[in-house]
């Protein structure tokens, strides 16, 4: 076995895990509105258990009824035990071990107006209203609630429990001097700030068997919180927690009230394994088995962390969302077949935050959250399927069709597979996206998809191939606005810059402040060391980015010295300048080059659709060819089309 450290057993008090891989507690929105377990949530966990994971930590579970928000798991009453038992039993029957994460969310429950918000100190939220700090009675009530929840977790059959003492949730908020301004026995000194979390730990220990290990998630330190916890504070707290009954440390990072939230669900902009050294330091000083967390999405990286004795276990979270068979493939030496997480955050974090999305999903794995209904079925009637376009959507459709037993013929107009996703990886910090696009093309070849490069799909080609069905995934093309001067020699479009076809010189004005415009700006500023100004007609730049990627991109825009100008409409482009309307007045920006990056529009598909209709061929238009959006949409639609045939 190649990854011997990663897939070795570990004993944690009375619990033996078959390997060192931890599937962490991640919000899914798969609980029902009252907090009960659903079959969907069970299927989601069981898929990762069958994929070889060592321990599944079930997402945050509310311990305190008055502060339990809707759509979060709940364990504040005995009535929740049967559903939780069903989940623990299903995980066990599939060959796995389970933990339940006990949680009181503090400020995080404020999204549900019916849930009680519990804070250590008064927090003004408007001139008229202040959320009061918790009373002694409420603190005592929550301590007892944690203990009762631990008892229920044992009764439900979980193998261990995890206390959430990080991310600005209630326990962490009491610990942090940046958030806890109390003047009583629960505030002020370090000892006083530890009083409530330690009482919770002792109460939980009193309600679980002596041989059941208690895990605790902690922040390594308080990022972006002035006067917050240092790593030395965290170490001192963990030593006290060890005495109180904690057996395993799960070292995370980030908080929900500052830009440090980017570390909770770190996007592609954050380096892989960025928090490992913090975990190693805490482990060395506290002397407890420790879990390393933070963009560990490669089996070799996980193996190296364990081999270097920096941690005892590793969290592999979103990597198992992207590929539930991650562990099995790595164990079998098939790591090249793993579908890699690319840190896009589109389906997991952005999907969790989007009220219009019923549950999380994944760009690389459209079956996430629908594991039972989307189990791949072999066809009984193989079809010849023409796929127009070799981007991520077309490739995914081709691979899915091939696995189902169809004969896909994928035609790509250029000499390269991967489409816009391949181009996306040219931007700073996004190399993993290029790697994913290259992998998708390689996987299509590996499974035997018939691929024809330099072959644009035309009505004549459809007539020649005579497919049984067609999937049109030809993407989108750059919008070139009707701005006077747009055809001047010093003007180029964003895609040509990213492809390296054009290298703007001198001071560059980028017209368009969406994701692509900012990526071009960064590329020019960081790699070419050029002065860049971004002109955006709307009220903000990066409006099409998810929250965490936006934080990272904007921080890097600032550090690179790029100047964004918002509510500025480009009126004309002339030699040596761009004229914009800004603040109701015309303004000239001196420049040497201009890059147009105002977006894309769907490539026309009418002729192809009409040819298919004339021949009676079912035709599915997917992705940007249907409507210009994100790769998440393209792959999901391609997957649906491939499964429908």
N, C-alpha and C positions, 0 to 999 in steps of 0.2 A: 504494500500500500504506500502510495507516494507521500501523503500528508499524515505521517504517523503521529505527530503531536496533536494535530487538530482532531483526529478521530480516535484518540486514546480515551479510555474511561477516566472518570474522576469521582471520588467519594467525598460527599459533603454531608458530614454527620451520618444520618441514617439513609441518605439518598445517594444512589449511584446513578450517574449519567453515562450513557454509552459513548458520548463524545463531548467535545468542548464547545460546540456550536449552540448559541443561544438565539432563539427567535424572540425579539424584544416586544414589550407592550407598546403597540402602535395603535393610535385611534383609527377606527374603521367606519364608524356610523352604521355598523351592522347590528347593533342591539335594537330592540324595538323602542317605541317612544317612551315606554314606562321603565326601560332598563332591563328587560328580560332577555335572556339568551335566545337567539334565533338559530334555525337550522343553517342559515347562510353563514353565520359566524363559526359554527361547528365545522362545516365543510371547509372553510378557509383555513382553520387550524389543522384539521386532519390532513389536508393536502401537503402541508409542510412537514407534518410528522411522517407521513408516508415517504416524503422526499429525503428522510434521513436525519432530521434535526434532533439534537440531544435534549433540549428543554424549550418548551413553549411557554412564554410568560404572557398570560392573557391581559389585555389592555386595562387601563385604569378603571377601577370599579369603585363606585361611590359607597362609602361606609356610613354616611350620616344622612338620614332621610330628608331633613329640611333643606339641606344644601346639595341635594342630588339633582344635576341637570338632566333634562330629557335627552334621549338618544345616547346616553352613556350607560354602560353596564352598571348594575346596582346590586349591592349585597347588604343593604341597610335593614333588611327584614328577612325573617325565615321563609317568607313566601318565594324568595328568589332562589332558594337552595335547589329545588328539583331541576330547574333549567341549567344551573351551574353544574350540578352533578351529571347531567346528561352530557355536557361538554367535557368534563374531566374524564368520564367513562369512555367517551369516544376517542379522546387522545390516548388514553391508556390502551384501549383495545387495538388501536393502530400501531402500538409499539412505542409510544412516546411518554414523556413525563411533562407535568404541567405545574405552573405556578400562577397564582392570582395576584395582581398588583392592587394593593389596598391604597385608597386615595381619597383625600379631601382637597378639592381644587382651589380653595381660596378665591382669588380674583377671577380665575379661569371659568368659574360657573356663571359669571355675570352676563353671558350671552343668553341665558334663560332667565327671564324676569321673575319667574316663580321660584327660583332657587335662591336660598339664603347665601349671601356673600360674607365669608368669614375672613377677617384680616387682623393682623396683630395690632395695628394702630389706625387711628382715624385717617380716612382718605377723602379729601374734598374732590368731588367729581363735577361740581358746578357751583356757581355762587349761592345757589339755593339749597344744595344737598351735599351732605358729607356721609360717606359710609362709616359707621362707627367701628372702632376696634372691638374685638371680641371681649365679652365679659368673662369673669372667672367661671361662671356657671356654664357658659357655652364651651369654654376650653375643657372643663371637666366632662361635659357631655360628649365632646368629640373623642376624648381619650377613651371613654367607655365604649363609644361606637366602634373605634378601631379594634378593641378587644373582642367585642361581639361579632364583628365581621370576620376576624381571624377564626373564631370558633366555627362560624358558618362555612368558611373555606375548608376547614378540616372535615366537617360533616359532609361537604359536597364532594370530597375525595381528591382535592388537590394535593400534590406531593410536597409543595412548599408555598410560602407566600413572600411577596416583595412589598416593602414599605416604600412609598414614593416620597422622598425627602429632597426633591430637587425642583428646578424649573419654576420657581416662584409660587409653587403650590403651597398649601397652608404650612406644612412643617418647615419648608425652606424659608418661607417669609418670616417665621418666628426666629429662625436662626440668623438671618442676615441683618447686620446693623444698618444697612442701607434702607431696610423696610420696616424694621421693628424699632419703634420709638417709645415703647411703653416705659413707664416709670415704676412699675410694680415688680413682683417677683418673677415675672415672665419677660422682662426687658432690661435694657441697660448692660450689665456685665455679660461676658461670654457664658458664664455659668447659668445666669438667669435665662438667657436666650435659648440655651439648650434644654431648659427644664421641661417644656411641653413636648418636644420631640422625644426626649428620653422617657418621659412618662408613657408616651404612645408605644415605644419599643417594649417597655417592661410589661405593659398591659397585653400586648400581642404575645409576648413570650409566655405569659401566664395562661394563655388560651390555646396554645398549640402543644403537641407532644414534644418532649425533650429532645427526641432524635430528629425532629423536623427542622431543617435549616431555614433561617429567616434571612432573606436577601434585603438589601437596602440600596435604592438608587440615590446617588448624591451628585451634586455639581462639583466639579474639581475646584472651581472658584467662581466668583461673581464677575462675569464679563460685563463691561459697560455700566456697572452700578458703582458710582463713586462712593467710597467708604464701605464697600460690600465685603463679603467673605474672601479671604486670601486662601491659597492652598494650605497654608499652615493652620488656618482656622478649621478647614475641612478635615485635615489630619487629626487635629485635637478632638473634633466632634466624633470622628469615626472611632477613635480610641475609647471614648465614653460609650458610644453605641455598642462597641464590642463587649464591654463590661455589662451592658444592659441586656444583651442577648442577640445581637446581630451576628450572623455567621459568614455572610458573603457580601462583598461590596460591588456595586454596579456603577462604575464611574462615568457619568455623563457630563454634559456641559450645556450652558445656555439658560435663558430665562424668557418669559413670555411678555415682558413689558419694555424691553429695549431691543436694539438691533442684534443682541446676542441670541435672539430666537433663531438666527441662522444656524447656530450650532446644534440646535435640537434635531432638526431634520436637514442636515448640511447638504446644500446643492453642489453641483459639479464644480463650482468656484472654490470650494474648500478642499484642501489636499486630503488624499486618502490617509487614514490612520492618524489624523491630526491631534487626537486626544490621548493617544497611547502612552506617551511619556508621563502625562499627568497620572494616569492609572498606575503606571509603574512606580512612581514616587510615593503615591498614597499606599500602595500595596507594601512597599518596602518598609515604610514607617509604622503602619498599623498592624501588619502581620496577619491579615485575613485573606482568604482566597478572593481573587478580584477578577472582575469582568472588564475587558477593554471595549470601548465603544467609539465609533466615529468614522464613518465611511470606510468600513472594512468590507470590501465587496469582491475581493480576489482570494481564492484559497491559498495561494502562495504567500500573500501578505499576512493572512491569519496564521499560517504555519510559522512564518518568520517571527511574528510577535511572541508566540508561545515558545519557540525554540530559543529566543533571546531572554526568556524568563522575565518578560515584562508584564505578563498576566497569566491567569490560570484558565480563563475561558475568553471567548470573543463573541460579541454581538454581531450577527450577520442578519440584518433586518430587511432593508429594501432589496438587497440582493436575492433574498428568498421570496420577495413579492414578484420580482422580475422572473425568477425561475424557481418554482417550488421544488424542483429536483436538483437544486444546487449541491446539496450534500451527497446525494447518491452519485451524481456525475463526478464530483471531485474524488470520492472514495474509489470509484471504478477507474480512475485515471483518465476520465473523459472531460477534463476541465476545459478543453477547447470547444466543447459543445454547450457550455453554460451560456445561457442568455444573460448578458451582463446588465445590471442596473447602470444607468448613465447619469444619475443624480439630477435629472431634469426637474423633479418635484411636481410635474404636471398632474399626474394621476393621484399620487399619495397625499402630499401636503396640500397642494392647490385644490384637489378634489375634496379633501376633508373640510377645507375652509369655505368652499363654494356651496351656498345653500341650495343651489339648483341641482347639485349632484347628490344622489341618494346615499352613496357610499364611495369609498376610495376605489381607485383602479390603478392601472400601470401602463405606461406607454409601451413597454416591451411585452406586456402580458395582458391582453384584453380579457382573458378568462378570470382575472382576479375578481373575487367576490361572486363569481358564478361557477365555481369549481364543479359542482354536480351537473348542472344543466349543460355546461360547455365541455364536458369530457369528450375528447375527439372521437368521432365515429367514422369507421371505414365505410366508404360508399359501396353499394351493391351494383351501381350503374356507372362505371367510369366514363368520364367525359374528357374531350379535348377542349381545353380552356385557353383562349388567347388573353394574355395580360399585356396591356399597353402601358409601359413605363416601368423602369427599374429602380425607382426610389424605394423608400422604406415600406410604403403601402403595397406596392406591386410585388416586392420581394416577399413580404410577409404572406400575401395571398398565395403566391406560388409555392412557398414552403408548406403552407397549411394544406393546399390542394394535393400536393405530392404525398404528404403524410396520410391523407385520406384515400389515396389510391387513384386519383385523377391524373391526367397527363397535361400539365400546364406548359404552355409555350410563352416564355417571357421575352418581349421585344423592347429594347431600349434604343432610343434615337442616337445617343452618344456612344462613346467607347468605354464608358465607366458606369458601374452600378453604384447605387447609394443616394443619388439625387441630392436634394437640398440638405439632407442630414449629413452627407459627406462634406458639403460646403460649410455647414455650421461648425464643424470641428476646427476650421481654420482660425476662428476667433480665439482670443486669449482664454486659457483655462478650460477649453472644451475639447481637448484631444480625445477624450473618451467617446465623444459622439462620432468622430471620424472612425474610431476603432469599431464602434457598433455598426456603422454603415458598411465597413469593410467586412466585418464578421457576417452580416446578413447576406452579402453577396457570396461569400465563401460557403456559407451554410446552404444556400440555394444550389450551388454547384455540388456540394457534398451529398445532398439527398437526391441528386439526379434531375434537377429541373432543366429542361431544354431552354437555353439562353441564346438569344440572338442580339448581339451588340450592333451598333451603327445601323439599326433597322427601325426607322420610324413607322408606326402603324398608320396605314392609309386605308381608304375604302378598297383599293385594289388588293392590298395584302389580306384584308379580311376575306375578300372574294377568293383569293388563292388558298388560304389556309382552311377556310370553311369550318370554323370551330363550332362546337356545340354550345358554347357560352363565351362571353367576353367580359373582362373587367378592365375598365378604363381608369388608369391611375397616372395620367401624364402631367399632373402637378399644375404649377402656376408659372407665370412669367412676370418680370419686373414691370411696374407701372412707370411709364415715362410721361410726366405731366406736360401740359401745354404751356410751359413757361417760356417767355421770350429768352433766347440765348441758350436753351437746353441742348442744342446741337453743336455748340462751340467745341473746339478741339480740347480745351482743358476741362471739359465736363464728362464724367463717366458715371456708370451705375454701380450700385453696391456689389452686385454679384460678380461683375468683372474685376472689381478690386479684391474681393475675397478669393477669387480664382487665380489671382496673380497676373491677369492679363493686362491690367493697367496699374501703374504706380504713381499716384498723384504726388505732386511736388509742392514744397513750400508750405505756406499756411493753407489748410484745407477747410472748406466749409462743407459740412454734411447736411443736406436738406432732408430732414426726417429724423425724429428722435425716438422711434420705436426700437425694438430689440435689434434689428439688423443694422439700423443707423448707428446705434451706440457700439455695436460690435466692430463695425468698420472704423469708428472713431478711436476705439481702444487699440485696434490693430495698428492704425497709423501712428498713434501717440506713443504706444509702448514699444513696438518693433521698429518703426521707422523714425521715431523721435521727432515727430512733426507737431507743429502747433495745429490744433483742431478746434473748430467752433461748430456746434450742432444747433441747427435752426429747426424748431418744432412749432407748428401752428397751434397746437392744443395747449392746455394749461399745465401739462407735465410731460416730461420725457419718461420713457420706460413704462408707459401705461399698459402695454401688452405683456409685461412680465408678471409672473407670480411674485408673491410677497418676499420670499427669501432670496430668490435670484435677483430681484430688484434691489434688495439691500446690498448684496455683494457687488452687483454691477455699478450701482451709484457710488459706492465707496471707492471702487477702482477708477471710475470716471473722475472723481475728485482728486485722487492721488496722482492720476496721470496728467492733471492740469488741463483737462478738456473743459471748454466753456459751453455750457448749455444755454440757449436763449429760447424761452418758451413764449407762447402767444405771439409768435413772429411768423408772418406769412411771407414766403418768398415771392416777390413780384417780378423780378427779372434777374438774369445773369448777364454780366458784361465782362469784358476783358479787365481783369484786375479787381473785380468787385462783384458782390451780390447785393441786390437792393431788396430790403424787407420792409414790411409794414409792421411796426412794433409800437404799441401804446398809442395807436391812432396817428402815428407819424411815419414818414418814410425815413429809412436809415440805411446807410451804406456800410457794408462790411468788406474791408480790403482783404483780398485773398489771391492765391496763385492757382488753386484748383478747386473744383466743386464735385461732390459725389451726390448723386440722387439716390435716396433710400426711403421712398415714401410708401413702400409696400409692393404687394403683388396682386395680380388678378388671375382668375382661373384660365388655363389654356383652353381655347375653344374645342369642344368635343362634338359639336352638332353633326358634322359630316360622318364621324364614326358611328354615332348613335343611329343616324338615318340608314347607314349601310347595314347595320345589325338588324334594324327593324325590317328593312326590305328583304333580308334573308331569313327572317323569323328566328334570329339568334337572341336569346336573353342577354341583356347588357346591363352591367352595374357600373355606375360612375362613382368613384370614391375619392376621398381626400381633397386636396386642393383643386383637383379638376372639377369637383362638385362645388366647393366653396373654399376659398383660401382661409385656412385656420392653422392649427398646430399639428405636429406629427402624431400626437395622441389620437386625434380624430381620424387621421388618415389610416393609421394601423388598425384602429377599432373597426372602421368601416370596411377595410379590406378583409379583416378577419370574419366579419359577419357575412360578407359576400362569398367568401371561400367555404364557409360552413353551410351556407344555404344551398349550394349546388349539389 
